Amino acid sequence: MIKANYVPAGGGMGATMRASAQYYGHRPDAEGSRRYRTGFDGQRDEIGKDEAYRHAERGEGHYAYRIVLSPGEDLSGEELKDWTRDVMQGVEEAGGSWVGFVHDDHTDNPHAHVIAFTRERLDRDDFAEMREEGDRSVSLRLEMRAEMQQDPMQEELSARVEQRRGGASRRERDHEGPESGTRSRQEESEISTSQGE
């Protein structure tokens, strides 16, 4: 789901966007406690509040958008950031910029609030592309999650096999006779001698 409204450049745009960023960064959680959230963008996972507010207030573009992005699935905070990056990629490619805030602690519907600046006004086709990218991305992330949920067992199994192999190798070394130990030392001494020549 994507909801958006925009403010054209000019009177009060910066103050409006800064106020929105402050709200997104400090909205109370489900228990009503005021909570600080860092921002994020296409490259960085954490943007401090001062920088996020500055960007919201001084972002470059003819239009400023407040966008709510909801994948409709229970993604984790990190998954939601990556999903938002996928959805906002078209805006970046068109020369726009954005900063987002994950809200996953006060609702059963995890979502991201995004403040974006664009040179051109976004039209229906732009939002349709964002929705399509969002649907594609969330499907991919759910597939990846399903695979990862199966993988831990495989990884644990592999780790056990490796431990056994490592343990067997150690036991073999421990049970080697004095001759093989001497041979190894002789080989090491030959190697170091040839390196010195």
Sequence and secondary structure as in RCSB ss.txt:
>XXXX:A:sequence
MIKANYVPAGGGMGATMRASAQYYGHRPDAEGSRRYRTGFDGQRDEIGKDEAYRHAERGEGHYAYRIVLSPGEDL
SGEELKDWTRDVMQGVEEAGGSWVGFVHDDHTDNPHAHVIAFTRERLDRDDFAEMREEGDRSVSLRLEMRAEMQQ
DPMQEELSARVEQRRGGASRRERDHEGPESGTRSRQEESEISTSQGE
>XXXX:A:secstr
 EEEEEEESSTTHHHHHHHHHHHHHH B TTS B    BB SS S B HHHHHHHHHH  SSEEEEEEE  SS  
 HHHHHHHHHHHHHHHHHTT EEEEEEE SSSSS EEEEEEEESS   HHHHHHHHHHHHHHHHHHHHHHHHHHH
HHHHHHHHHHHHHHHHHHHHHHHHT  HHHHHHHHHHHHHHHHHHH 
